[in-house]
Amino acid sequence: MPEYWRLGSSAEMWWDGAKEEVRLWAERASGEKRLCRISREAIEDYFDNPQDGDACLTAAQRNFDRITDAFLLRLGSEDLMEPDGSVLVRTEDL
């Protein structure tokens, strides 16, 4: 039986100002973790065009279900992961 990814809650999301993205951890029962990221550009294009990092985080939290669907799609395919093993959702992914 495949081991599924569990994403943290919207309250566990955080803003990384250096990378200009919202981040969230995904974890399997085995303890394996993957960093899930959504770019500021994607948040601005799809979720109310927030003007700063705090507003980007709030917009991502309000749209948690749509964003996590995109994260889970990428977590399910090694081909869609970044070279560092993380998952990055861009504008074209939403």
MMTF fields as JSON, N, C-alpha, C and O atoms, coordinates in Angstrom:
{
  "mmtfVersion": "1.0.0",
  "mmtfProducer": "UNKNOWN",
  "numBonds": 375,
  "numAtoms": 376,
  "numGroups": 94,
  "numChains": 1,
  "numModels": 1,
  "chainsPerModel": [1],
  "groupsPerChain": [94],
  "chainIdList": ["A"],
  "bondAtomList": [4, 2, 8, 6, 12, 10, 16, 14, 20, 18, 24, 22, 28, 26, 32, 30, 36, 34, 40, 38, 44, 42, 48, 46, 52, 50, 56, 54, 60, 58, 64, 62, 68, 66, 72, 70, 76, 74, 80, 78, 84, 82, 88, 86, 92, 90, 96, 94, 100, 98, 104, 102, 108, 106, 112, 110, 116, 114, 120, 118, 124, 122, 128, 126, 132, 130, 136, 134, 140, 138, 144, 142, 148, 146, 152, 150, 156, 154, 160, 158, 164, 162, 168, 166, 172, 170, 176, 174, 180, 178, 184, 182, 188, 186, 192, 190, 196, 194, 200, 198, 204, 202, 208, 206, 212, 210, 216, 214, 220, 218, 224, 222, 228, 226, 232, 230, 236, 234, 240, 238, 244, 242, 248, 246, 252, 250, 256, 254, 260, 258, 264, 262, 268, 266, 272, 270, 276, 274, 280, 278, 284, 282, 288, 286, 292, 290, 296, 294, 300, 298, 304, 302, 308, 306, 312, 310, 316, 314, 320, 318, 324, 322, 328, 326, 332, 330, 336, 334, 340, 338, 344, 342, 348, 346, 352, 350, 356, 354, 360, 358, 364, 362, 368, 366, 372, 370],
  "bondOrderList": [1, 1, 1, 1, 1, 1, 1, 1, 1, 1, 1, 1, 1, 1, 1, 1, 1, 1, 1, 1, 1, 1, 1, 1, 1, 1, 1, 1, 1, 1, 1, 1, 1, 1, 1, 1, 1, 1, 1, 1, 1, 1, 1, 1, 1, 1, 1, 1, 1, 1, 1, 1, 1, 1, 1, 1, 1, 1, 1, 1, 1, 1, 1, 1, 1, 1, 1, 1, 1, 1, 1, 1, 1, 1, 1, 1, 1, 1, 1, 1, 1, 1, 1, 1, 1, 1, 1, 1, 1, 1, 1, 1, 1],
  "groupList": [{"groupName": "MET", "atomNameList": ["N", "CA", "C", "O"], "elementList": ["N", "C", "C", "O"], "formalChargeList": [0, 0, 0, 0], "bondAtomList": [1, 0, 2, 1, 3, 2], "bondOrderList": [1, 1, 2], "singleLetterCode": "M", "chemCompType": "L-PEPTIDE LINKING"}, {"groupName": "PRO", "atomNameList": ["N", "CA", "C", "O"], "elementList": ["N", "C", "C", "O"], "formalChargeList": [0, 0, 0, 0], "bondAtomList": [1, 0, 2, 1, 3, 2], "bondOrderList": [1, 1, 2], "singleLetterCode": "P", "chemCompType": "L-PEPTIDE LINKING"}, {"groupName": "GLU", "atomNameList": ["N", "CA", "C", "O"], "elementList": ["N", "C", "C", "O"], "formalChargeList": [0, 0, 0, 0], "bondAtomList": [1, 0, 2, 1, 3, 2], "bondOrderList": [1, 1, 2], "singleLetterCode": "E", "chemCompType": "L-PEPTIDE LINKING"}, {"groupName": "TYR", "atomNameList": ["N", "CA", "C", "O"], "elementList": ["N", "C", "C", "O"], "formalChargeList": [0, 0, 0, 0], "bondAtomList": [1, 0, 2, 1, 3, 2], "bondOrderList": [1, 1, 2], "singleLetterCode": "Y", "chemCompType": "L-PEPTIDE LINKING"}, {"groupName": "TRP", "atomNameList": ["N", "CA", "C", "O"], "elementList": ["N", "C", "C", "O"], "formalChargeList": [0, 0, 0, 0], "bondAtomList": [1, 0, 2, 1, 3, 2], "bondOrderList": [1, 1, 2], "singleLetterCode": "W", "chemCompType": "L-PEPTIDE LINKING"}, {"groupName": "ARG", "atomNameList": ["N", "CA", "C", "O"], "elementList": ["N", "C", "C", "O"], "formalChargeList": [0, 0, 0, 0], "bondAtomList": [1, 0, 2, 1, 3, 2], "bondOrderList": [1, 1, 2], "singleLetterCode": "R", "chemCompType": "L-PEPTIDE LINKING"}, {"groupName": "LEU", "atomNameList": ["N", "CA", "C", "O"], "elementList": ["N", "C", "C", "O"], "formalChargeList": [0, 0, 0, 0], "bondAtomList": [1, 0, 2, 1, 3, 2], "bondOrderList": [1, 1, 2], "singleLetterCode": "L", "chemCompType": "L-PEPTIDE LINKING"}, {"groupName": "GLY", "atomNameList": ["N", "CA", "C", "O"], "elementList": ["N", "C", "C", "O"], "formalChargeList": [0, 0, 0, 0], "bondAtomList": [1, 0, 2, 1, 3, 2], "bondOrderList": [1, 1, 2], "singleLetterCode": "G", "chemCompType": "PEPTIDE LINKING"}, {"groupName": "SER", "atomNameList": ["N", "CA", "C", "O"], "elementList": ["N", "C", "C", "O"], "formalChargeList": [0, 0, 0, 0], "bondAtomList": [1, 0, 2, 1, 3, 2], "bondOrderList": [1, 1, 2], "singleLetterCode": "S", "chemCompType": "L-PEPTIDE LINKING"}, {"groupName": "ALA", "atomNameList": ["N", "CA", "C", "O"], "elementList": ["N", "C", "C", "O"], "formalChargeList": [0, 0, 0, 0], "bondAtomList": [1, 0, 2, 1, 3, 2], "bondOrderList": [1, 1, 2], "singleLetterCode": "A", "chemCompType": "L-PEPTIDE LINKING"}, {"groupName": "ASP", "atomNameList": ["N", "CA", "C", "O"], "elementList": ["N", "C", "C", "O"], "formalChargeList": [0, 0, 0, 0], "bondAtomList": [1, 0, 2, 1, 3, 2], "bondOrderList": [1, 1, 2], "singleLetterCode": "D", "chemCompType": "L-PEPTIDE LINKING"}, {"groupName": "LYS", "atomNameList": ["N", "CA", "C", "O"], "elementList": ["N", "C", "C", "O"], "formalChargeList": [0, 0, 0, 0], "bondAtomList": [1, 0, 2, 1, 3, 2], "bondOrderList": [1, 1, 2], "singleLetterCode": "K", "chemCompType": "L-PEPTIDE LINKING"}, {"groupName": "VAL", "atomNameList": ["N", "CA", "C", "O"], "elementList": ["N", "C", "C", "O"], "formalChargeList": [0, 0, 0, 0], "bondAtomList": [1, 0, 2, 1, 3, 2], "bondOrderList": [1, 1, 2], "singleLetterCode": "V", "chemCompType": "L-PEPTIDE LINKING"}, {"groupName": "CYS", "atomNameList": ["N", "CA", "C", "O"], "elementList": ["N", "C", "C", "O"], "formalChargeList": [0, 0, 0, 0], "bondAtomList": [1, 0, 2, 1, 3, 2], "bondOrderList": [1, 1, 2], "singleLetterCode": "C", "chemCompType": "L-PEPTIDE LINKING"}, {"groupName": "ILE", "atomNameList": ["N", "CA", "C", "O"], "elementList": ["N", "C", "C", "O"], "formalChargeList": [0, 0, 0, 0], "bondAtomList": [1, 0, 2, 1, 3, 2], "bondOrderList": [1, 1, 2], "singleLetterCode": "I", "chemCompType": "L-PEPTIDE LINKING"}, {"groupName": "PHE", "atomNameList": ["N", "CA", "C", "O"], "elementList": ["N", "C", "C", "O"], "formalChargeList": [0, 0, 0, 0], "bondAtomList": [1, 0, 2, 1, 3, 2], "bondOrderList": [1, 1, 2], "singleLetterCode": "F", "chemCompType": "L-PEPTIDE LINKING"}, {"groupName": "ASN", "atomNameList": ["N", "CA", "C", "O"], "elementList": ["N", "C", "C", "O"], "formalChargeList": [0, 0, 0, 0], "bondAtomList": [1, 0, 2, 1, 3, 2], "bondOrderList": [1, 1, 2], "singleLetterCode": "N", "chemCompType": "L-PEPTIDE LINKING"}, {"groupName": "GLN", "atomNameList": ["N", "CA", "C", "O"], "elementList": ["N", "C", "C", "O"], "formalChargeList": [0, 0, 0, 0], "bondAtomList": [1, 0, 2, 1, 3, 2], "bondOrderList": [1, 1, 2], "singleLetterCode": "Q", "chemCompType": "L-PEPTIDE LINKING"}, {"groupName": "THR", "atomNameList": ["N", "CA", "C", "O"], "elementList": ["N", "C", "C", "O"], "formalChargeList": [0, 0, 0, 0], "bondAtomList": [1, 0, 2, 1, 3, 2], "bondOrderList": [1, 1, 2], "singleLetterCode": "T", "chemCompType": "L-PEPTIDE LINKING"}],
  "groupTypeList": [0, 1, 2, 3, 4, 5, 6, 7, 8, 8, 9, 2, 0, 4, 4, 10, 7, 9, 11, 2, 2, 12, 5, 6, 4, 9, 2, 5, 9, 8, 7, 2, 11, 5, 6, 13, 5, 14, 8, 5, 2, 9, 14, 2, 10, 3, 15, 10, 16, 1, 17, 10, 7, 10, 9, 13, 6, 18, 9, 9, 17, 5, 16, 15, 10, 5, 14, 18, 10, 9, 15, 6, 6, 5, 6, 7, 8, 2, 10, 6, 0, 2, 1, 10, 7, 8, 12, 6, 12, 5, 18, 2, 10, 6],
  "groupIdList": [1, 2, 3, 4, 5, 6, 7, 8, 9, 10, 11, 12, 13, 14, 15, 16, 17, 18, 19, 20, 21, 22, 23, 24, 25, 26, 27, 28, 29, 30, 31, 32, 33, 34, 35, 36, 37, 38, 39, 40, 41, 42, 43, 44, 45, 46, 47, 48, 49, 50, 51, 52, 53, 54, 55, 56, 57, 58, 59, 60, 61, 62, 63, 64, 65, 66, 67, 68, 69, 70, 71, 72, 73, 74, 75, 76, 77, 78, 79, 80, 81, 82, 83, 84, 85, 86, 87, 88, 89, 90, 91, 92, 93, 94],
  "secStructList": [7, 7, 7, 7, 7, 3, 3, 7, 7, 4, 4, 4, 7, 3, 3, 3, 6, 6, 6, 6, 3, 3, 3, 3, 3, 3, 3, 7, 6, 6, 1, 7, 3, 3, 3, 3, 3, 3, 3, 2, 2, 2, 2, 2, 2, 2, 6, 6, 7, 7, 1, 1, 2, 2, 2, 2, 2, 2, 2, 2, 2, 2, 6, 2, 2, 2, 2, 2, 2, 2, 2, 2, 2, 2, 2, 6, 7, 4, 4, 4, 1, 7, 6, 6, 1, 7, 3, 3, 3, 7, 4, 4, 4, 7],
  "xCoordList": [0.843, 0.0, 0.893, 1.838, 0.612, 1.466, 1.367, 0.328, 2.461, 2.492, 2.145, 2.781, 1.154, 0.661, 1.332, 1.855, 1.303, 1.84, 0.754, -0.409, 1.149, 0.266, 0.841, 2.011, 0.002, 0.431, 0.056, -0.947, 0.87, 0.527, -0.728, -1.25, -1.2, -2.399, -2.024, -0.845, -3.029, -2.766, -2.047, -1.274, -2.294, -1.629, -0.128, 0.632, 0.297, 1.714, 2.471, 3.682, 1.787, 2.45, 3.263, 2.915, 4.351, 5.112, 5.651, 5.812, 5.926, 6.456, 7.975, 8.53, 8.647, 10.098, 10.391, 10.325, 10.714, 10.944, 12.163, 12.18, 13.187, 14.398, 14.109, 14.67, 13.242, 12.894, 11.588, 11.239, 10.87, 9.569, 8.608, 8.111, 8.367, 7.448, 6.847, 7.415, 5.694, 5.066, 5.477, 5.539, 5.756, 6.268, 5.413, 4.742, 5.458, 4.725, 5.412, 5.851, 5.51, 6.098, 5.05, 3.903, 5.453, 4.662, 5.457, 6.688, 4.752, 5.439, 4.706, 3.478, 5.481, 4.936, 4.996, 5.712, 4.241, 4.238, 5.64, 5.97, 6.457, 7.828, 8.742, 9.857, 8.266, 9.074, 9.737, 10.307, 9.672, 10.24, 9.503, 8.274, 10.267, 9.667, 10.05, 11.132, 9.153, 9.42, 8.932, 7.871, 9.703, 9.314, 8.435, 8.807, 7.276, 6.354, 6.369, 6.272, 6.493, 6.631, 5.683, 5.444, 5.143, 4.375, 4.964, 5.182, 5.214, 5.88, 4.97, 3.745, 5.598, 4.847, 4.087, 2.941, 4.725, 4.081, 2.764, 1.756, 2.763, 1.532, 0.469, -0.704, 0.877, -0.075, -0.648, -1.857, 0.211, -0.255, -1.185, -2.183, -0.872, -1.675, -3.042, -4.0, -3.148, -4.397, -5.165, -6.356, -4.524, -5.172, -5.094, -4.343, -5.842, -6.072, -4.9, -4.975, -3.837, -2.691, -2.213, -2.207, -1.813, -1.347, -0.098, 0.703, 0.056, 1.119, 2.395, 3.432, 2.346, 3.553, 3.538, 2.593, 4.595, 4.731, 3.622, 3.12, 3.232, 2.144, 0.849, 0.105, 0.583, -0.636, -0.556, -1.572, 0.635, 0.81, 0.511, -0.171, 1.021, 0.774, -0.718, -1.265, -1.37, -2.808, -3.588, -4.51, -3.223, -3.907, -3.707, -4.642, -2.501, -2.231, -3.034, -3.581, -3.106, -3.873, -5.36, -6.02, -5.885, -7.303, -7.596, -8.725, -6.613, -6.786, -6.054, -5.548, -6.007, -5.251, -5.625, -4.738, -6.913, -7.336, -6.814, -6.307, -6.93, -6.459, -4.939, -4.429, -4.244, -2.785, -2.342, -1.426, -2.977, -2.558, -2.867, -2.146, -3.917, -4.168, -2.975, -2.545, -2.441, -1.276, -0.036, 0.755, 0.131, 1.256, 1.166, 2.149, -0.006, -0.171, 0.047, 0.602, -0.379, -0.129, 1.372, 1.826, 2.131, 3.572, 4.266, 5.223, 3.787, 4.371, 4.184, 4.971, 3.153, 2.863, 3.716, 3.612, 4.561, 5.369, 6.788, 6.999, 7.735, 9.142, 9.539, 10.393, 8.927, 9.255, 8.883, 9.434, 7.95, 7.481, 8.175, 7.845, 9.125, 9.843, 11.047, 11.577, 11.46, 12.637, 13.896, 13.83, 15.036, 16.269, 16.648, 17.274, 16.271, 16.593, 15.584, 15.698, 14.595, 13.594, 12.363, 11.412, 12.365, 11.195, 10.155, 10.393, 9.008, 7.917, 7.696, 7.57, 7.647, 7.4, 6.197, 6.188, 5.183, 4.0, 4.193, 4.407, 4.112, 4.269, 2.92, 1.932, 2.892, 1.66, 1.006, -0.205, 1.778, 1.206, 0.661, 0.006, 0.923, 0.467, -0.925, -1.5, -1.463, -2.763, -3.901, -5.05],
  "yCoordList": [-1.177, 0.0, 1.246, 1.318, 2.225, 3.413, 4.237, 4.285, 4.87, 5.741, 7.157, 7.7, 7.741, 9.048, 10.178, 9.988, 11.354, 12.554, 13.224, 13.278, 13.729, 14.538, 15.943, 16.146, 16.908, 18.3, 18.91, 18.537, 19.854, 20.603, 21.431, 21.46, 22.085, 22.922, 24.306, 24.648, 25.087, 26.446, 27.268, 28.168, 26.968, 27.689, 27.395, 28.151, 26.306, 25.934, 26.527, 26.336, 27.232, 27.889, 29.073, 29.682, 29.387, 30.575, 31.258, 30.641, 32.551, 33.378, 33.398, 33.673, 33.104, 33.213, 34.438, 34.378, 35.541, 36.794, 36.764, 37.432, 36.001, 35.922, 35.264, 35.666, 34.261, 33.546, 34.053, 33.683, 34.904, 35.424, 34.297, 34.212, 33.439, 32.326, 31.918, 32.176, 31.279, 30.691, 29.23, 28.565, 28.739, 27.375, 26.568, 27.114, 25.254, 24.313, 22.957, 22.571, 22.235, 20.897, 19.843, 19.943, 18.838, 17.62, 16.486, 16.496, 15.514, 14.415, 13.105, 13.063, 12.045, 10.69, 10.049, 10.518, 8.978, 8.259, 7.767, 7.632, 7.5, 7.024, 8.112, 7.829, 9.364, 10.479, 11.277, 12.336, 10.787, 11.527, 12.854, 12.899, 13.941, 15.272, 15.882, 15.627, 16.683, 17.466, 18.885, 19.1, 19.828, 21.225, 21.57, 21.318, 22.144, 22.589, 24.11, 24.755, 24.68, 26.128, 26.627, 25.941, 27.829, 28.485, 29.876, 30.614, 30.218, 31.478, 32.679, 32.585, 33.793, 35.042, 35.381, 35.829, 35.167, 35.457, 34.691, 35.266, 33.411, 32.613, 33.149, 33.235, 33.505, 34.052, 35.363, 35.585, 36.233, 37.52, 37.334, 38.044, 36.396, 36.197, 35.59, 35.868, 34.769, 34.035, 34.426, 34.13, 35.076, 35.289, 36.738, 37.052, 37.6, 38.972, 39.935, 41.033, 39.586, 40.47, 41.125, 42.352, 40.341, 40.912, 41.766, 41.512, 42.764, 43.75, 43.484, 44.076, 42.62, 42.344, 40.892, 40.148, 40.508, 39.123, 38.653, 37.539, 39.494, 39.112, 38.887, 37.949, 39.749, 39.603, 38.363, 37.712, 38.032, 36.806, 35.578, 34.656, 35.568, 34.445, 34.318, 33.216, 35.421, 35.402, 34.894, 34.093, 35.355, 34.91, 33.41, 32.709, 32.919, 31.484, 30.679, 29.626, 31.165, 30.457, 30.415, 29.402, 31.501, 31.54, 30.593, 30.122, 30.314, 29.458, 28.132, 27.555, 27.669, 26.477, 25.254, 24.54, 25.001, 23.794, 23.779, 22.757, 24.88, 24.933, 24.751, 24.058, 25.374, 25.271, 23.859, 23.322, 23.251, 21.902, 20.882, 19.893, 21.097, 20.217, 20.244, 19.202, 21.441, 21.575, 20.934, 20.295, 21.106, 20.462, 18.944, 18.286, 18.395, 16.936, 16.352, 15.261, 17.061, 16.614, 16.486, 15.506, 17.458, 17.448, 16.414, 15.767, 16.261, 15.26, 13.848, 12.954, 13.642, 12.325, 11.942, 10.819, 12.852, 12.567, 13.096, 14.302, 12.206, 12.609, 13.567, 14.431, 13.42, 14.276, 15.734, 16.62, 15.995, 17.36, 18.032, 19.164, 17.346, 17.917, 18.716, 18.487, 19.643, 20.456, 19.612, 18.589, 20.018, 19.254, 19.016, 18.006, 19.939, 19.773, 18.895, 18.714, 18.347, 17.475, 18.19, 17.547, 19.507, 20.262, 20.324, 19.892, 20.868, 21.059, 22.559, 23.249, 23.073, 24.494, 24.651, 24.144, 25.353, 25.664, 27.062, 28.033, 27.131, 28.392, 28.821, 28.093, 29.994, 30.527, 29.53, 29.321, 28.915, 28.011, 26.712, 25.941, 26.464, 25.23, 25.344, 24.342, 26.547, 26.738, 26.866, 27.03],
  "zCoordList": [0.0, 0.0, 0.0, 0.785, -0.862, -0.933, 0.348, 1.007, 0.666, 1.839, 1.386, 0.482, 2.005, 1.588, 2.353, 3.451, 1.745, 2.368, 3.201, 2.802, 4.357, 5.181, 5.211, 5.535, 4.869, 4.902, 6.235, 6.844, 6.685, 7.884, 7.64, 6.525, 8.652, 8.539, 8.013, 7.923, 7.67, 7.193, 8.262, 7.933, 9.536, 10.626, 10.674, 11.278, 10.046, 10.035, 8.847, 8.735, 7.971, 6.844, 7.37, 8.382, 6.667, 7.04, 5.795, 4.742, 5.941, 4.867, 4.969, 6.033, 3.852, 3.762, 2.906, 1.678, 3.557, 2.848, 1.946, 0.912, 2.317, 1.498, 0.151, -0.869, 0.145, -1.09, -1.705, -2.826, -0.964, -1.392, -1.764, -2.888, -0.777, -0.967, 0.371, 1.433, 0.297, 1.471, 1.504, 0.471, 2.709, 2.868, 3.836, 4.711, 3.651, 4.489, 4.381, 3.298, 5.488, 5.46, 5.152, 5.587, 4.403, 4.193, 4.826, 4.81, 5.382, 6.06, 5.82, 5.74, 5.709, 5.625, 7.007, 7.891, 7.178, 8.455, 8.817, 9.996, 7.807, 8.039, 8.592, 9.03, 8.573, 9.056, 7.95, 8.212, 6.709, 5.58, 5.433, 5.489, 5.243, 5.097, 3.758, 3.228, 3.227, 2.014, 2.252, 2.839, 1.8, 1.89, 0.693, -0.453, 0.964, -0.081, -0.094, 0.951, -1.301, -1.438, -2.517, -3.511, -2.318, -3.366, -3.562, -2.601, -4.803, -5.109, -4.847, -4.929, -4.532, -4.352, -5.633, -5.583, -6.764, -8.047, -8.186, -8.598, -7.848, -7.94, -6.991, -7.351, -5.787, -4.82, -5.339, -5.268, -5.859, -6.384, -7.576, -7.698, -8.45, -9.659, -9.374, -10.096, -8.34, -8.113, -6.866, -6.763, -5.926, -4.637, -4.175, -3.252, -4.789, -4.312, -4.434, -3.883, -5.117, -5.31, -4.016, -3.923, -3.017, -1.75, -1.947, -2.846, -1.114, -1.301, -0.504, -0.804, 0.495, 1.283, 1.759, 1.498, 2.454, 2.889, 3.805, 3.654, 4.759, 5.668, 4.902, 5.188, 3.933, 3.127, 2.233, 1.992, 1.742, 0.947, 1.796, 1.347, 3.017, 3.918, 4.211, 4.171, 4.5, 4.781, 3.575, 3.724, 2.381, 1.158, 0.944, 0.558, 1.19, 1.039, 2.057, 1.726, 3.275, 4.307, 3.96, 4.187, 3.414, 3.028, 1.867, 1.725, 1.052, -0.125, 0.048, -0.914, 1.268, 1.649, 0.812, 0.344, 0.617, -0.108, -1.54, -2.003, -2.231, -3.622, -3.701, -4.581, -2.785, -2.776, -2.414, -3.038, -1.416, -1.03, -2.118, -2.249, -2.897, -4.046, -4.998, -5.491, -5.254, -6.137, -5.503, -6.196, -4.189, -3.495, -3.619, -3.959, -3.346, -3.362, -4.751, -4.882, -5.785, -7.155, -7.395, -7.985, -6.947, -7.153, -6.266, -6.693, -5.048, -4.15, -4.686, -4.371, -5.489, -6.037, -7.228, -7.72, -7.705, -8.887, -8.714, -8.591, -8.706, -8.587, -9.713, -9.516, -10.888, -12.029, -11.804, -12.458, -10.885, -10.648, -9.468, -9.115, -8.863, -7.724, -8.2, -9.288, -7.376, -7.655, -7.43, -6.75, -7.986, -7.808, -6.338, -6.016, -5.452, -4.03, -3.29, -2.077, -4.01, -3.406, -2.897, -2.452, -2.954, -2.508, -3.621, -4.749, -3.272, -4.219, -4.343, -3.331, -5.563, -5.791, -6.703, -7.824, -6.219, -7.018, -7.595, -6.87, -8.918, -9.644, -10.217, -10.118, -10.807, -11.391, -12.332, -12.261, -13.207, -14.212, -13.618, -14.32, -12.349, -11.7, -11.089, -10.664, -11.043, -10.375, -11.349, -10.938]
}
